[in-house]
């Protein structure tokens, strides 16, 4: 049986498994889709003769763990809105100018560095996740990120 055909046969069970993790049907369907996509991309890692369903469950579980960790980091990255309620209202102009400076500095980066900085620093993805998204080795992501951060600091230091 072809890999794709066997995988397609497991979709109903995988969908039920996704519902065990996800809070709603949309998230479960997203998890299922991401898992099938990852399986198709990594089919060479599956050992023919072993259980495809077990491999898929592990793949889905790992993907869910990665997603949950990423979401947790993303939530921890920013301060709750209530924290700013007791701050003065003056300075909004300065914040807007500084945000504009950061935006211009980001746009000045080469696309590879801008993507790396955006995924890791702004979006909160782990290095491995960002490397997978960009389809580059982790070392490549790390060097792009380091160069991007240095360039941003240099540009923002000039603006300050």
VEXDREN-2710 file (C-alpha; in Angstrom, 1 decimal):
% VEXDREN-2710
k/r/px/py/pz
1/UNK/0.0/0.0/0.0
2/UNK/1.3/3.5/-0.8
3/UNK/2.3/5.8/2.0
4/UNK/-0.3/8.4/1.1
5/UNK/-3.2/5.8/0.9
6/UNK/-2.3/4.3/4.2
7/UNK/-2.1/7.8/5.8
8/UNK/-5.4/8.7/4.3
9/UNK/-7.0/5.7/6.0
10/UNK/-5.8/6.9/9.4
11/UNK/-7.3/10.4/9.1
12/UNK/-10.5/9.7/10.9
13/UNK/-8.7/8.3/13.9
14/UNK/-6.1/11.0/13.8
15/UNK/-8.9/13.6/13.8
16/UNK/-10.3/12.1/17.0
17/UNK/-6.8/12.1/18.5
18/UNK/-6.4/15.8/17.6
19/UNK/-9.7/16.6/19.4
20/UNK/-8.1/15.1/22.6
21/UNK/-5.6/17.9/22.5
22/UNK/-7.4/20.9/21.0
23/UNK/-9.9/23.2/22.7
24/UNK/-12.2/23.4/19.7
25/UNK/-12.8/21.8/16.3
26/UNK/-11.0/24.4/14.4
27/UNK/-7.8/23.9/16.4
28/UNK/-8.2/20.1/16.1
29/UNK/-8.5/20.4/12.3
30/UNK/-5.5/22.7/12.2
31/UNK/-3.5/20.2/14.2
32/UNK/-4.6/17.4/11.9
33/UNK/-3.6/19.3/8.8
34/UNK/-0.2/20.3/10.3
35/UNK/0.4/16.7/11.3
36/UNK/-0.5/15.3/7.8
37/UNK/1.7/18.0/6.2
38/UNK/4.6/17.2/8.5
39/UNK/4.2/13.4/7.8
40/UNK/4.2/14.0/4.1
41/UNK/7.3/16.1/4.3
42/UNK/9.1/13.6/6.6
43/UNK/7.8/10.4/5.0
44/UNK/11.5/9.2/4.6
45/UNK/11.7/9.1/8.4
46/UNK/9.0/6.5/8.7
47/UNK/10.3/2.9/8.7
48/UNK/8.2/0.7/6.3
49/UNK/7.0/-2.3/8.1
50/UNK/6.3/-0.4/11.3
51/UNK/3.0/1.0/12.3
52/UNK/2.2/4.2/10.5
53/UNK/-0.6/5.1/13.0
54/UNK/1.8/4.9/16.0
55/UNK/4.3/7.1/14.1
56/UNK/1.5/9.6/13.2
57/UNK/0.3/9.7/16.8
58/UNK/3.8/10.5/18.0
59/UNK/4.2/13.1/15.3
60/UNK/0.9/14.7/16.2
61/UNK/1.7/14.7/19.9
62/UNK/5.1/16.3/19.4
63/UNK/3.6/18.9/17.1
64/UNK/1.0/19.7/19.8
65/UNK/3.6/20.0/22.5
66/UNK/5.7/22.3/20.3
67/UNK/2.6/24.4/19.6
68/UNK/1.6/24.6/23.3
69/UNK/5.1/25.6/24.3
70/UNK/5.3/28.2/21.7
71/UNK/1.9/29.6/22.7
72/UNK/2.9/29.7/26.3
73/UNK/6.1/31.6/25.5
74/UNK/4.2/34.0/23.3
75/UNK/1.8/34.7/26.2
76/UNK/4.7/35.1/28.7
77/UNK/6.5/37.5/26.4
78/UNK/4.2/40.4/26.8
79/UNK/3.0/42.2/29.9
80/UNK/-0.7/42.1/30.7
81/UNK/-2.7/45.2/29.6
82/UNK/-3.6/45.8/33.2
83/UNK/0.0/46.5/34.0
84/UNK/-0.1/49.7/32.0
85/UNK/-3.3/51.1/33.5
86/UNK/-1.5/52.9/36.3
87/UNK/1.2/54.5/34.1
88/UNK/0.9/58.1/33.0
89/UNK/-0.6/58.9/29.7
90/UNK/2.2/61.3/28.6
91/UNK/4.9/59.8/26.4
92/UNK/2.6/58.3/23.8
93/UNK/4.3/60.3/21.1
94/UNK/7.7/59.0/22.2
95/UNK/6.5/55.4/22.1
96/UNK/5.1/56.0/18.6
97/UNK/8.3/57.5/17.4
98/UNK/10.3/54.6/18.9
99/UNK/8.0/52.0/17.4
100/UNK/8.4/53.7/14.0
101/UNK/12.2/53.6/14.4
102/UNK/12.0/49.9/15.2
103/UNK/9.8/49.3/12.1
104/UNK/12.2/51.2/9.8
105/UNK/15.2/49.3/11.3
106/UNK/13.4/46.0/10.7
107/UNK/12.6/47.0/7.1
108/UNK/16.2/47.8/6.5
109/UNK/17.3/44.3/7.3
110/UNK/17.8/41.7/4.6
111/UNK/14.8/39.5/4.2
112/UNK/16.5/36.4/5.7
113/UNK/17.4/38.3/8.8
114/UNK/14.1/40.1/9.1
115/UNK/12.2/36.7/8.9
116/UNK/14.5/35.2/11.6
117/UNK/14.1/38.2/13.9
118/UNK/10.3/38.4/13.4
119/UNK/9.8/34.7/14.1
120/UNK/12.0/34.4/17.2
121/UNK/12.0/37.8/18.8
122/UNK/8.5/39.1/17.8
123/UNK/6.5/36.0/17.4
124/UNK/8.2/34.0/20.2
125/UNK/8.9/30.8/18.2
126/UNK/11.6/28.5/19.5
127/UNK/14.7/28.3/17.3
128/UNK/13.8/24.8/16.1
129/UNK/10.3/25.9/15.1
130/UNK/11.5/29.0/13.3
131/UNK/14.1/26.9/11.5
132/UNK/11.4/24.5/10.4
133/UNK/9.2/27.4/9.2
134/UNK/12.0/28.9/7.2
135/UNK/13.2/25.4/6.1
136/UNK/16.8/26.1/7.1
137/UNK/19.2/24.4/9.5
138/UNK/19.2/25.7/13.1
139/UNK/22.7/27.0/12.6
140/UNK/21.7/29.1/9.7
141/UNK/18.8/30.5/11.6
142/UNK/21.0/31.3/14.6
143/UNK/23.5/33.1/12.4
144/UNK/20.8/35.1/10.7
145/UNK/19.3/36.0/14.0
146/UNK/22.6/37.1/15.5
147/UNK/23.4/39.3/12.4
148/UNK/19.8/40.7/12.5
149/UNK/20.0/41.6/16.1
150/UNK/23.4/43.2/15.7
151/UNK/22.1/45.3/12.8
152/UNK/19.0/46.3/14.7
153/UNK/21.0/47.4/17.7
154/UNK/23.4/49.4/15.5
155/UNK/20.5/51.1/13.7
156/UNK/18.5/51.8/16.8
157/UNK/21.6/53.0/18.6
158/UNK/22.1/55.5/15.8
159/UNK/18.5/56.6/16.1
160/UNK/18.7/57.1/19.9
END
